[in-house]
């Protein structure tokens, strides 16, 4: 019952909620651009095979654009979840700074998941190249090219799945901090 009365004296900040949503979408686009800038450099071949970019001459630039596009899409979805959760938890009275601190933590955790996914795929491909090549389509035969391909595929899965997990855990953390803030300011 006490959780429903939290911060009831604080005003509703609808414009702040809209700003949080837009910041989350922009954060997704920036994260997508950064991660695909690395991925496009590591394995342009991955994008040629998986995206069927046989006719594209500047794979790196196209991969950055793809990262921005997908970052906007995933960012919009994850930001909608985050903003709705923040609105529910704080009764739409969160300050922009409070919410954005948590959003930055979520983006950092998502970046960490990108790294983890890439490293996990590298480990899998190194442990059993035959399994990796039989499981995923288009994997090159040459070992170093296969590892580059594995990094890109694994890091993309890491950032996508990790983003969802990070949003959920980030909202749990946001709620705990909101409750802690409330108990510190009776």
C-alpha positions as CSV (number, residue, x, y, z in Angstrom):
1,X,0.0,0.0,0.0
2,X,2.9,2.4,0.8
3,X,4.2,2.0,-2.8
4,X,1.1,3.5,-4.3
5,X,1.4,6.6,-2.1
6,X,5.0,7.3,-3.2
7,X,5.7,10.8,-4.2
8,X,2.0,11.6,-4.5
9,X,2.8,15.2,-3.8
10,X,5.0,15.5,-6.9
11,X,3.6,16.9,-10.1
12,X,3.0,14.8,-13.2
13,X,5.7,15.6,-15.8
14,X,4.2,14.5,-19.1
15,X,6.6,16.6,-21.2
16,X,9.5,15.0,-19.2
17,X,8.2,11.5,-20.1
18,X,8.1,12.5,-23.8
19,X,11.7,13.7,-23.5
20,X,12.8,10.5,-21.9
21,X,11.2,8.5,-24.7
22,X,12.9,10.6,-27.4
23,X,16.2,10.3,-25.5
24,X,15.9,6.6,-25.5
25,X,15.2,6.4,-29.2
26,X,18.2,8.7,-29.9
27,X,20.3,6.5,-27.5
28,X,19.4,3.4,-29.5
29,X,20.4,5.1,-32.8
30,X,23.7,6.2,-31.4
31,X,24.4,2.7,-29.9
32,X,23.4,1.1,-33.3
33,X,25.7,3.4,-35.2
34,X,28.7,2.8,-32.8
35,X,28.3,-1.0,-32.7
36,X,27.7,-1.4,-36.5
37,X,30.7,0.9,-37.2
38,X,32.8,-1.7,-35.5
39,X,31.0,-4.6,-36.9
40,X,31.2,-3.3,-40.5
41,X,34.9,-2.8,-40.1
42,X,35.4,-6.3,-38.5
43,X,33.5,-8.3,-41.1
44,X,32.1,-6.6,-44.2
45,X,31.6,-10.1,-45.5
46,X,28.9,-10.7,-42.8
47,X,26.8,-7.9,-44.2
48,X,27.3,-9.0,-47.8
49,X,26.1,-12.5,-46.9
50,X,23.4,-11.9,-44.3
51,X,22.0,-8.7,-45.6
52,X,22.6,-9.7,-49.3
53,X,24.5,-6.5,-50.0
54,X,26.3,-7.9,-53.0
55,X,25.7,-4.7,-55.0
56,X,26.7,-2.2,-52.3
57,X,30.2,-0.8,-52.7
58,X,30.7,0.9,-49.3
59,X,29.8,-1.9,-46.9
60,X,31.1,0.0,-43.9
61,X,29.0,3.1,-44.5
62,X,25.9,1.0,-45.2
63,X,26.5,-1.0,-42.0
64,X,26.6,2.2,-40.0
65,X,23.3,3.4,-41.7
66,X,21.8,0.0,-41.0
67,X,22.9,0.3,-37.3
68,X,21.2,3.7,-37.1
69,X,18.0,2.3,-38.7
70,X,17.9,-0.7,-36.4
71,X,18.9,1.3,-33.4
72,X,16.0,3.7,-34.1
73,X,13.6,0.7,-34.3
74,X,14.9,-1.2,-31.3
75,X,15.4,2.1,-29.4
76,X,11.8,3.0,-30.0
77,X,10.6,-0.3,-28.7
78,X,12.9,-0.4,-25.7
79,X,12.3,3.3,-25.0
80,X,8.6,2.7,-25.0
81,X,9.0,-0.1,-22.4
82,X,11.4,2.1,-20.4
83,X,9.2,5.2,-20.5
84,X,6.0,3.4,-19.7
85,X,7.7,1.6,-16.8
86,X,9.2,4.8,-15.5
87,X,5.9,6.5,-15.8
88,X,4.2,3.7,-13.9
89,X,6.9,3.4,-11.2
90,X,7.2,7.1,-10.6
91,X,3.6,8.0,-11.4
92,X,5.0,10.2,-14.2
93,X,6.7,12.4,-11.7
94,X,10.3,11.4,-12.4
95,X,12.7,14.2,-13.2
96,X,14.5,14.0,-16.5
97,X,17.9,13.6,-14.9
98,X,16.8,10.7,-12.6
99,X,15.3,8.8,-15.6
100,X,18.2,9.5,-17.9
101,X,20.8,8.3,-15.4
102,X,19.0,5.0,-15.5
103,X,18.7,5.1,-19.3
104,X,22.4,5.7,-19.6
105,X,23.1,2.7,-17.3
106,X,20.8,0.6,-19.6
107,X,22.6,1.7,-22.7
108,X,26.0,0.9,-21.1
109,X,24.7,-2.6,-20.0
110,X,23.4,-3.1,-23.6
111,X,26.8,-2.2,-24.9
112,X,28.3,-4.7,-22.5
113,X,25.9,-7.4,-23.9
114,X,27.1,-6.5,-27.4
115,X,30.7,-7.2,-26.2
116,X,29.6,-10.4,-24.4
117,X,27.7,-11.7,-27.4
118,X,30.7,-11.1,-29.7
119,X,33.1,-12.8,-27.3
120,X,30.7,-15.7,-26.8
121,X,30.4,-16.3,-30.6
122,X,34.2,-16.1,-30.9
123,X,34.5,-18.7,-28.3
124,X,31.9,-21.0,-29.9
125,X,33.6,-20.7,-33.3
126,X,37.0,-21.3,-31.8
127,X,35.8,-24.3,-29.8
128,X,34.2,-26.0,-32.8
129,X,34.6,-24.4,-36.2
130,X,32.8,-27.3,-37.8
131,X,29.8,-26.9,-35.5
132,X,29.7,-23.2,-36.1
133,X,29.9,-23.5,-39.9
134,X,27.2,-26.2,-39.9
135,X,24.9,-24.2,-37.7
136,X,25.1,-20.8,-39.3
137,X,24.7,-20.1,-43.0
138,X,27.3,-18.4,-45.1
139,X,30.2,-18.8,-42.6
140,X,33.5,-18.5,-44.4
141,X,36.0,-21.4,-44.4
142,X,39.1,-19.4,-43.6
143,X,39.5,-19.4,-39.8
144,X,40.2,-15.6,-39.2
145,X,37.3,-14.7,-41.5
146,X,35.1,-17.1,-39.7
147,X,36.0,-15.5,-36.4
148,X,35.2,-12.0,-37.7
149,X,31.9,-13.3,-39.0
150,X,31.2,-14.9,-35.6
151,X,32.0,-11.7,-33.8
152,X,29.5,-9.7,-35.8
153,X,26.7,-12.3,-35.6
154,X,27.2,-12.8,-31.9
155,X,27.5,-9.2,-31.0
156,X,24.3,-8.4,-32.9
157,X,22.4,-11.1,-31.0
158,X,24.0,-9.8,-27.8
159,X,22.9,-6.2,-28.3
160,X,19.4,-7.2,-29.2
161,X,18.7,-9.8,-26.5
162,X,20.9,-7.9,-24.0
163,X,18.9,-4.7,-24.7
164,X,15.7,-6.3,-23.6
165,X,17.2,-7.8,-20.5
166,X,18.9,-4.5,-19.7
167,X,15.7,-2.6,-19.9
168,X,13.9,-5.0,-17.6
169,X,16.7,-5.0,-15.1
170,X,17.1,-1.2,-15.5
171,X,13.5,-0.7,-14.5
172,X,14.0,-2.9,-11.5
173,X,17.0,-0.7,-10.5
174,X,15.0,2.4,-11.2
175,X,12.2,1.3,-8.9
176,X,14.6,0.4,-6.1
177,X,16.3,3.8,-6.5
178,X,12.9,5.6,-6.6
179,X,11.9,3.9,-3.4
180,X,15.2,4.7,-1.8
181,X,14.9,8.3,-2.8
182,X,11.4,8.4,-1.3
183,X,12.5,6.9,2.0
184,X,15.4,9.4,2.2
185,X,13.0,12.4,1.6
186,X,9.9,11.6,3.9
